[in-house]
Amino acid sequence: MSISKKDCPVPFDQQPLNEYLSLKESKFFAWSTKETKEYFTTVIYLLIILLICLYPLIYSLLSIKKFFIKSIILDIMLVNSILLLIFLRLYLGWSYVIKRLLSATIFYEESGWYDGQIWVKTANSLMQDRLIGLYEVIPFIQRIKFCILYFIILLIINFIIYHLI
């Protein structure tokens, strides 16, 4: 699905459509493109696995063995922080791609000399990129933003509860 070299001087890996496809096929970003039910199921599995795996670490490292509830809250806070970082990375990757898909111009480098150039997209490639961006990528970004907001709120609530106990 790449644009021919005579129509587009941008290197293959730097073309927005190819960046989108490579991100969509990568292991880390691929699960964020699944259907909504499967996406949230994966998030819940990840949450549960991290909670179970990190609790023994928190329990053994911290000297709050008397306070079982505090150790659980700390575990939840640590898992929320890890998931927040994961979702921030997902957001940054997809937002970079959407910016390049929706833009009418593309900044690119032909070699490693940092001699950046700008290519103005043709009408066909601009229309194709914008359709993919609007109907494929923006729903991913909205779900990721929802998860980021959810984990920030949960982290704040856990922080407040931890200090109240």
C-alpha positions as CSV (number, residue, x, y, z in Angstrom):
1,M,0.0,0.0,0.0
2,S,3.0,2.3,-0.3
3,I,3.1,5.2,-2.7
4,S,5.4,4.8,-5.7
5,K,8.8,6.4,-5.5
6,K,8.0,8.8,-8.4
7,D,4.9,10.1,-6.7
8,C,6.5,10.3,-3.2
9,P,10.2,10.9,-2.4
10,V,9.6,9.9,1.2
11,P,11.5,6.7,2.2
12,F,9.3,3.7,2.7
13,D,9.5,3.5,6.5
14,Q,8.7,7.2,6.9
15,Q,5.5,7.2,4.8
16,P,2.6,7.8,7.2
17,L,0.6,4.8,5.9
18,N,3.5,2.5,6.3
19,E,4.2,3.9,9.8
20,Y,0.5,3.1,10.6
21,L,0.8,-0.4,9.3
22,S,4.0,-1.2,11.1
23,L,2.6,0.2,14.4
24,K,-0.6,-1.8,13.9
25,E,1.4,-5.0,13.3
26,S,3.9,-4.5,16.2
27,K,3.3,-6.7,19.3
28,F,3.1,-3.8,21.7
29,F,0.6,-1.7,19.8
30,A,-1.4,-4.5,18.1
31,W,-3.6,-5.3,21.1
32,S,-4.8,-1.6,21.3
33,T,-6.4,-2.1,17.8
34,K,-8.6,-5.0,18.8
35,E,-12.4,-4.9,19.2
36,T,-13.6,-3.0,22.3
37,K,-14.5,-6.1,24.2
38,E,-11.3,-7.9,23.5
39,Y,-9.3,-4.7,24.2
40,F,-10.9,-4.2,27.7
41,T,-10.5,-7.9,28.4
42,T,-6.8,-7.7,27.7
43,V,-6.6,-4.6,30.0
44,I,-8.3,-6.4,32.8
45,Y,-6.1,-9.5,32.4
46,L,-3.0,-7.3,32.4
47,L,-4.3,-5.6,35.6
48,I,-5.0,-8.9,37.4
49,I,-1.6,-10.4,36.4
50,L,0.3,-7.3,37.5
51,L,-1.6,-7.2,40.8
52,I,-0.9,-10.8,41.6
53,C,2.8,-10.7,40.5
54,L,3.7,-7.4,42.3
55,Y,1.9,-8.0,45.6
56,P,4.6,-10.4,47.0
57,L,7.3,-7.9,46.0
58,I,5.6,-5.1,47.8
59,Y,4.8,-7.2,50.8
60,S,8.3,-8.4,51.2
61,L,10.1,-5.1,50.5
62,L,8.1,-2.8,52.7
63,S,8.0,-3.0,56.4
64,I,4.2,-2.6,56.6
65,K,3.4,-6.2,57.2
66,K,1.1,-5.2,60.0
67,F,-1.0,-3.1,57.6
68,F,-2.4,-5.5,55.1
69,I,-4.8,-2.9,53.6
70,K,-1.9,-0.4,53.0
71,S,0.1,-3.0,51.2
72,I,-2.8,-3.8,48.9
73,I,-3.4,-0.1,48.2
74,L,0.3,0.3,47.4
75,D,0.1,-2.7,45.1
76,I,-2.8,-1.1,43.3
77,M,-1.0,2.2,43.1
78,L,2.1,0.5,41.6
79,V,0.0,-1.4,39.1
80,N,-1.9,1.8,38.2
81,S,1.4,3.6,37.6
82,I,2.7,0.9,35.4
83,L,-0.5,0.7,33.4
84,L,-0.5,4.5,33.1
85,L,3.0,4.4,31.6
86,I,2.0,1.7,29.2
87,F,-1.0,3.7,28.0
88,L,1.0,6.9,27.8
89,R,3.4,5.0,25.5
90,L,0.5,3.8,23.4
91,Y,-0.9,7.3,23.2
92,L,2.4,8.8,22.1
93,G,2.9,6.2,19.4
94,W,-0.6,6.6,18.0
95,S,-0.7,10.4,18.3
96,Y,2.5,10.6,16.3
97,V,1.0,8.5,13.5
98,I,-2.3,10.4,13.5
99,K,-0.5,13.7,13.2
100,R,1.4,12.4,10.2
101,L,-1.7,10.8,8.6
102,L,-3.8,14.0,8.9
103,S,-1.1,16.4,7.9
104,A,-1.0,17.7,4.3
105,T,2.8,17.8,4.5
106,I,5.4,15.3,5.6
107,F,8.7,16.0,7.2
108,Y,11.2,13.3,6.3
109,E,15.0,12.6,6.0
110,E,16.5,10.8,3.1
111,S,19.7,9.9,4.9
112,G,21.2,10.1,8.3
113,W,22.5,13.6,7.7
114,Y,19.6,15.3,9.4
115,D,18.9,17.2,6.2
116,G,15.1,17.2,6.6
117,Q,12.8,17.9,3.7
118,I,9.1,18.5,3.4
119,W,6.9,16.7,0.9
120,V,3.4,17.9,0.1
121,K,1.0,15.0,-0.2
122,T,-0.9,14.5,-3.4
123,A,-4.7,14.8,-3.2
124,N,-5.2,11.0,-3.4
125,S,-2.7,10.1,-0.7
126,L,-4.0,12.9,1.5
127,M,-7.5,11.7,1.2
128,Q,-6.5,8.1,1.8
129,D,-4.4,9.0,4.8
130,R,-7.1,11.2,6.4
131,L,-9.7,8.5,6.0
132,I,-7.5,5.9,7.7
133,G,-6.6,8.4,10.4
134,L,-10.2,9.5,11.1
135,Y,-11.8,6.1,10.9
136,E,-9.1,3.7,12.1
137,V,-6.7,5.6,14.4
138,I,-8.8,8.1,16.2
139,P,-11.0,5.4,17.8
140,F,-7.9,3.8,19.2
141,I,-6.7,7.1,20.6
142,Q,-10.1,7.8,22.2
143,R,-10.0,4.4,24.0
144,I,-6.5,5.0,25.1
145,K,-7.3,8.4,26.4
146,F,-10.3,6.9,28.4
147,C,-7.9,4.4,30.0
148,I,-5.4,7.0,30.8
149,L,-8.1,9.1,32.5
150,Y,-9.4,6.1,34.3
151,F,-6.0,5.1,35.7
152,I,-5.2,8.7,36.7
153,I,-8.4,9.0,38.6
154,L,-7.9,5.6,40.2
155,L,-4.3,6.6,41.2
156,I,-5.6,9.8,42.8
157,I,-8.3,7.9,44.7
158,N,-5.8,5.3,45.9
159,F,-3.4,8.0,47.0
160,I,-6.1,9.7,49.0
161,I,-7.2,6.4,50.6
162,Y,-3.7,5.4,51.4
163,H,-3.1,8.7,53.3
164,L,-6.4,8.5,55.1
165,I,-5.7,5.0,56.5
